Amino acid sequence: MTSEDRIGLQAGRGVLSVAAGLILAALATVGYTLPPPFDPTPLRADPVFQTLPPQPPAEVTPVAATARISVREVTVTAEDGTPLRATIRAPLTPGRHPAMVFVQGAGAGTRGEFTSQAEWLARAGIVTLAYDKRTAGYDFRHRDFALLASDAVRVVRELRGRVDVDPARVGLWGVSEGSWVVPIAASESDEVGFTVLVSAPNVSPMRQVTWALGEQLERLHAPPGVRELLIRAMGSVDMNFLRYDGLPALRGVRQPVLALYGTRDPSIPFVESSKTLTGALTEGGNLDYTIRYLQGADHGMRLHGGPFAPGYLQTLANWILGLPGTATPTVHIAGATPVQRLEASDVPAAPWYAGGTIIGLALCLAAVGYVVGPVAEMAARLRGRAPAETNARVWPPIRRRFRRMAWTGVGLLVSVLAFIVLLVLFSVNQAGAWPAVLAGWLVIRILALLMLLQEVTGVAAVVEGMREGWQPSRPQSFAVAGALGGNGLLLVAAAYYGLFSFPL
């Protein structure tokens, strides 16, 4: 640090330390006291799920998946004219067969992800159809489940028209997000003969994502503050589908239902999910439901993302091939005993001052504050206005402080975004996760503290400079107000998201 850079420190390191400590305490208080509070409660033990009976042997009887099959590419036109490219796999054995349509989960949803199980089921005697999810009307922020359900019904209609398909046994299979789509289609169309729900949340998307986030952070040994940061960020997100209520559609399902869950699924509150499902179906008068928990299965019914869990394909094939006889099981819920620690809780909506619009505006104002000084100075330089002698001595070290302040603010924002991406990547591969998560969180906290110290010393530098006779020009006044004001806005935003709260 040069002698000029020491301007603003003459007030005494002790005074600056006390000031920084008081501001830190105030910012930490903001993080602790401002809503929304979030504290999920332990799930109360339900005797039904304490010890489940094993699956009936007939459900996991080996299936001969050896039939020769045909593969045909078709295009189904959706109700709004959108073309849906699809692949139909059908056994070449004579007669009419049951048929099933795969409905995708979240994301792009290409038909290729179902190839292995679609082919196996076809060789077992079930006609299968997998199609590419539409892109028009579906994106990251806006998801119209009713529109997706309409597509599913149109595809069912395509299968019902085939001569090798039993039209009374054409059903829908939906995984994860697809299990919000399938009940809508089934409740609105008698053309759907049965439904298979795989890893179905049955709670709102917001509650499902929040629960999954908590489980993920627990596995990553993330510090408590990480959850508060992400939860508050989620509360300010405005996506139309996150608070979708799927219970009305479930109550309207009259067809037989097979629901499959894995005991190692980190993405859904599986005990609550099945309780919600049974409650909604019972309220609607539908007792033709079969719920099975598969030992070790993950969200996609696989073992650690690899091969399918033992019994998954057999259970699915035996149930479909046995319809209508298998619609009413001897035992409704069976399989491996699931363990869910915490309830799935809703994230309270962010207050007005922490909504996405306000936070976005604050970030924009901070960005403007960081650049207004250089722009104003450039304009003054172009006009040929030379700084006064005092300004020429005092202003350069203050300006350097502001530049470092701006880079720190940008670094903090980039670090937070990179940290969130890191957590998403570790949801797929957790190798080396704990040290990386802790290191990323420490970087964020250190940058936040550095911003606080830069704000305090920046204010002290301006005050000290004015005591020495510095009279800031208009561009310099803009720079002071912009840098200190923009940095202050970021500090308040960081406080709301808990970056100054303790413990780490």
SULFENHU-V51367 format. One record per residue. N is the residue number from 1. PHI is phi in whole degrees, -180 to 180 (* if undefined). OMEGA is omega in radians with two decimals (none if undefined). NEAR is the number of other C-alpha atoms within 10 Angstrom. Layout:
BEGIN
N|PHI|OMEGA|NEAR  N|PHI|OMEGA|NEAR
END
This chain:
BEGIN
1|*|3.13|6  2|-75|3.13|7  3|-63|3.13|7  4|-68|-3.13|13  5|-69|-3.12|16  6|-80|3.08|13  7|-61|-3.10|22  8|102|3.10|22  9|-100|-3.11|16  10|-70|3.10|12  11|-67|3.12|14  12|107|-3.13|10  13|-64|3.12|12  14|-62|3.13|10  15|-63|-3.14|12  16|-64|3.13|18  17|-65|3.11|14  18|-63|3.14|11  19|-62|3.13|15  20|-63|3.13|19  21|-65|3.13|14  22|-65|3.12|12  23|-65|3.10|15  24|-61|3.11|19  25|-63|3.13|14  26|-65|3.14|16  27|-67|3.09|22  28|-63|3.10|21  29|-62|3.08|17  30|-58|-3.14|20  31|-64|-3.12|23  32|-77|-2.91|19  33|-98|-3.08|10  34|-73|3.07|14  35|-75|0.09|15  36|-91|3.04|17  37|-75|3.13|14  38|-147|-3.13|14  39|-151|-3.11|9  40|-61|-3.09|15  41|-99|3.09|11  42|-61|3.12|11  43|-75|3.12|14  44|-68|-3.10|10  45|-65|3.10|12  46|-112|-3.10|11  47|-55|-3.11|8  48|-61|-3.04|12  49|-101|3.14|17  50|-68|3.10|10  51|-146|-3.13|13  52|-86|3.05|16  53|-70|3.10|14  54|-68|3.08|14  55|-63|3.03|21  56|-57|-3.07|14  57|-55|-3.10|9  58|-63|-3.09|11  59|-73|-3.10|18  60|-112|3.06|18  61|-60|3.12|13  62|-54|-3.12|14  63|-114|3.11|16  64|-80|3.12|12  65|-98|-3.02|17  66|-126|-3.08|13  67|-67|3.00|16  68|-72|-3.07|13  69|-131|3.00|19  70|-109|3.11|14  71|-125|-3.07|14  72|-134|3.08|11  73|-94|3.14|12  74|-134|3.03|15  75|-127|3.11|15  76|-102|-3.14|17  77|-92|3.13|15  78|-70|-3.08|18  79|-60|-3.14|12  80|-93|3.10|9  81|93|3.14|8  82|-70|3.10|15  83|-77|3.12|16  84|-117|-3.14|19  85|-76|-3.03|17  86|-142|3.06|21  87|-123|3.12|19  88|-109|3.05|22  89|-117|-3.04|24  90|-135|3.06|28  91|-67|-3.14|25  92|-90|3.07|15  93|-69|-3.08|13  94|-69|3.08|7  95|102|3.12|10  96|-95|-3.06|17  97|-121|2.96|23  98|-67|-3.09|25  99|-140|-3.09|31  100|-145|3.13|30  101|-109|3.08|26  102|-86|3.08|24  103|-112|-2.97|30  104|-73|2.98|26  105|-87|-3.10|21  106|-69|3.08|13  107|104|-3.05|12  108|-62|3.04|14  109|65|3.07|18  110|-89|-3.07|16  111|-66|-3.10|19  112|-61|-3.10|13  113|-70|-3.11|14  114|-105|-2.99|17  115|-55|-3.02|14  116|-65|-3.12|10  117|-76|3.09|13  118|-64|3.12|25  119|-69|-3.14|22  120|-62|-3.14|21  121|-65|3.11|27  122|-63|3.11|29  123|-68|3.09|24  124|-87|3.08|23  125|111|-3.11|26  126|-120|3.07|26  127|-72|-3.12|29  128|-124|3.07|29  129|-134|3.05|30  130|-123|-3.08|26  131|-132|3.10|27  132|-78|3.10|20  133|-65|3.09|23  134|-63|3.00|19  135|-106|3.09|12  136|-75|3.14|7  137|90|3.10|12  138|-141|3.06|16  139|-149|-3.04|13  140|-62|-3.05|10  141|-93|-3.03|11  142|-126|-3.13|13  143|-133|-3.12|16  144|-100|-3.10|13  145|-65|3.11|22  146|-65|3.11|16  147|-65|3.10|18  148|-65|3.10|23  149|-66|3.08|22  150|-61|3.08|20  151|-62|-3.11|26  152|-62|3.13|28  153|-65|3.12|24  154|-62|3.14|17  155|-71|3.05|25  156|-58|3.14|24  157|-61|3.10|16  158|-62|-3.14|15  159|-72|-3.10|23  160|-62|-3.13|20  161|-84|-3.13|11  162|-81|-3.10|13  163|-73|-3.11|11  164|-96|-3.09|19  165|-116|3.02|20  166|-80|-3.03|18  167|-63|3.13|21  168|-81|-3.10|17  169|-126|3.05|21  170|-111|-3.04|25  171|-131|-3.12|29  172|-118|3.06|29  173|-116|-3.14|22  174|-130|-3.14|24  175|-114|3.04|25  176|54|3.14|22  177|-58|3.11|21  178|-63|3.12|25  179|-79|2.90|27  180|-87|-3.11|29  181|-81|-3.03|28  182|-59|3.13|33  183|-61|3.09|30  184|-63|-3.14|26  185|-62|-3.10|28  186|-67|-3.12|25  187|-74|-3.08|17  188|-104|-3.07|16  189|-138|3.06|15  190|-76|3.11|14  191|-72|3.08|18  192|-82|-3.05|28  193|-90|3.12|24  194|-160|3.11|27  195|-134|3.02|27  196|-120|-3.13|29  197|-113|-3.11|25  198|-109|-3.13|24  199|52|-3.09|30  200|-83|-3.13|27  201|-66|-3.13|29  202|64|2.93|28  203|-99|-3.13|26  204|-65|3.09|20  205|-54|3.14|21  206|-63|3.14|21  207|-66|3.13|21  208|-65|-3.12|22  209|-65|-3.14|22  210|-64|3.12|24  211|-63|-3.14|22  212|-62|3.12|19  213|-63|3.13|21  214|-61|3.12|21  215|-65|3.14|20  216|-63|-3.13|20  217|-66|3.09|19  218|-64|-3.14|13  219|-69|-3.13|15  220|-85|-3.10|21  221|55|-3.12|14  222|-73|3.07|21  223|-59|-3.10|17  224|-56|-3.09|13  225|-63|-3.14|18  226|-63|3.14|20  227|-64|-3.13|20  228|-64|3.10|22  229|-60|-3.07|19  230|-71|-3.13|16  231|-64|3.14|22  232|-67|3.07|23  233|-65|3.12|18  234|-65|-3.13|21  235|-64|-3.13|19  236|-95|-3.13|21  237|-80|-3.14|16  238|-112|3.07|16  239|-125|-2.95|13  240|-63|-3.01|11  241|-93|-2.97|16  242|-66|3.14|18  243|-109|3.10|15  244|-64|3.12|14  245|-107|-3.10|14  246|-90|-3.07|21  247|-64|3.12|19  248|-57|3.13|14  249|-66|3.12|20  250|-62|3.13|27  251|-65|-3.12|21  252|-91|-3.14|20  253|-79|3.13|26  254|-109|-3.09|22  255|-81|3.04|20  256|-60|-3.07|20  257|-127|2.96|27  258|-115|3.13|24  259|-118|-3.10|23  260|-118|3.13|25  261|-131|3.06|31  262|-108|-3.12|28  263|-79|3.10|21  264|-119|3.13|21  265|-86|-3.12|22  266|-87|-2.95|18  267|-106|-3.09|22  268|-137|3.04|29  269|-79|-2.87|27  270|-63|3.11|27  271|-69|3.08|23  272|-61|-3.10|19  273|-61|-3.12|19  274|-72|3.07|23  275|-64|3.11|14  276|-64|-3.13|17  277|-64|-3.12|24  278|-65|3.13|21  279|-64|-3.11|16  280|-68|3.14|21  281|-65|3.12|22  282|-64|3.09|15  283|-60|3.13|13  284|-84|3.11|16  285|83|-3.12|13  286|-106|3.11|19  287|-106|3.12|18  288|-89|3.12|19  289|-131|-3.14|24  290|-130|-3.13|22  291|-118|-3.11|22  292|-129|3.06|24  293|-103|-3.10|26  294|-105|-3.08|24  295|-62|3.04|20  296|78|-3.08|18  297|-76|3.10|25  298|-97|-3.05|22  299|-63|-3.13|22  300|-100|-3.13|20  301|64|3.11|28  302|-118|3.08|19  303|-96|-3.14|18  304|54|3.11|16  305|78|-3.11|13  306|-99|-3.12|10  307|-68|3.09|11  308|-63|3.14|17  309|-63|3.11|19  310|-55|3.10|16  311|92|-3.08|18  312|-64|-3.09|21  313|-65|3.14|19  314|-65|3.12|20  315|-60|-3.12|23  316|-63|-3.09|17  317|-67|-3.12|23  318|-63|-3.14|18  319|-68|-3.11|22  320|-68|-3.12|26  321|-66|-3.11|17  322|-86|3.14|12  323|-64|0.10|16  324|-86|-3.06|15  325|-64|-3.10|10  326|-87|-3.09|18  327|-62|3.14|19  328|-108|-3.04|15  329|-81|3.05|17  330|-72|3.07|11  331|-140|-3.04|14  332|-72|-3.07|16  333|-122|-3.10|21  334|-154|3.10|20  335|116|3.13|20  336|-68|-3.09|20  337|-78|-3.13|19  338|-87|3.10|20  339|-130|3.07|15  340|-123|-3.02|18  341|-83|-3.00|13  342|-118|3.05|16  343|-71|3.00|17  344|-83|-3.04|26  345|-114|3.05|18  346|-73|3.00|20  347|-86|3.12|23  348|-60|3.09|16  349|-61|-3.12|16  350|-65|3.05|20  351|-64|-3.01|13  352|-57|-3.07|11  353|-77|3.12|13  354|-122|3.09|23  355|-69|-3.11|19  356|-58|-3.13|18  357|-66|-3.12|14  358|-67|3.13|13  359|-63|3.10|18  360|-62|3.11|12  361|-64|3.13|12  362|-62|3.12|20  363|-66|3.11|18  364|-65|3.12|13  365|-64|3.10|17  366|-64|3.11|24  367|-62|3.10|19  368|-63|3.13|15  369|-61|-3.13|23  370|-70|-3.05|28  371|-101|-3.06|17  372|-65|3.14|20  373|-64|3.11|24  374|-58|3.13|17  375|-65|3.14|14  376|-65|3.12|17  377|-65|3.12|18  378|-62|3.12|13  379|-64|3.12|13  380|-66|-3.14|17  381|-66|3.12|12  382|-65|3.11|9  383|-82|3.08|9  384|79|-3.13|9  385|-89|3.14|10  386|-83|3.13|10  387|-73|3.07|14  388|-67|-3.06|12  389|-60|-3.14|9  390|-66|3.12|15  391|-61|-3.11|18  392|-65|3.13|12  393|-90|-3.02|14  394|-87|-2.97|23  395|-68|-3.07|21  396|-54|3.12|13  397|-66|3.09|20  398|-67|3.13|25  399|-62|3.11|19  400|-63|3.07|13  401|-60|-3.11|18  402|-65|3.12|23  403|-65|3.10|17  404|-63|3.11|13  405|-61|-3.13|24  406|-64|-3.14|23  407|-65|3.09|12  408|-66|3.10|18  409|-61|3.10|23  410|-63|3.13|15  411|-61|3.12|16  412|-66|3.14|22  413|-62|3.13|17  414|-64|-3.13|12  415|-64|3.12|18  416|-63|3.13|17  417|-63|3.13|11  418|-64|3.14|13  419|-66|3.10|20  420|-64|3.08|16  421|-61|3.11|12  422|-59|3.13|15  423|-64|3.11|21  424|-64|3.13|13  425|-64|-3.14|12  426|-73|3.04|20  427|-69|3.11|18  428|-96|-3.11|10  429|-133|-3.05|10  430|-96|3.13|13  431|-63|3.13|10  432|67|-2.99|10  433|-71|-2.97|19  434|-59|3.14|17  435|-62|-3.11|13  436|-68|3.13|17  437|-65|3.14|22  438|-64|3.14|16  439|-64|3.13|13  440|-63|3.13|18  441|-67|3.11|20  442|-65|3.11|14  443|-61|-3.14|17  444|-63|-3.12|19  445|-65|3.14|21  446|-65|3.12|14  447|-64|3.11|19  448|-64|3.10|23  449|-65|3.11|17  450|-64|3.07|16  451|-60|3.14|23  452|-62|3.13|23  453|-63|3.12|20  454|-67|3.09|21  455|-65|-3.13|22  456|-63|-3.11|18  457|-70|3.08|24  458|-66|3.09|24  459|-63|-3.14|16  460|-63|3.14|20  461|-65|3.12|24  462|-65|3.14|19  463|-63|-3.13|15  464|-64|3.12|18  465|-62|3.13|21  466|-69|3.07|15  467|-66|-3.14|10  468|-85|3.07|12  469|102|3.12|11  470|-68|3.06|19  471|-117|-3.04|16  472|-62|3.04|20  473|-73|-3.13|14  474|-61|3.10|13  475|-60|3.13|18  476|-67|3.07|21  477|-63|3.07|14  478|-61|-3.12|20  479|-64|3.14|25  480|-62|-3.12|23  481|-64|-3.11|16  482|-68|-3.08|22  483|-67|-3.12|28  484|-69|3.12|22  485|-69|3.12|18  486|-64|3.11|24  487|-65|3.10|27  488|-64|3.08|17  489|-61|3.12|18  490|-65|3.11|24  491|-64|3.12|22  492|-65|3.11|19  493|-62|3.11|20  494|-63|3.10|22  495|-65|3.13|23  496|-61|-3.11|27  497|-86|2.96|25  498|80|-3.10|26  499|-76|3.11|26  500|-112|-3.12|27  501|-83|3.12|22  502|-126|0.10|12  503|-77|3.12|7  504|-58|none|15
END
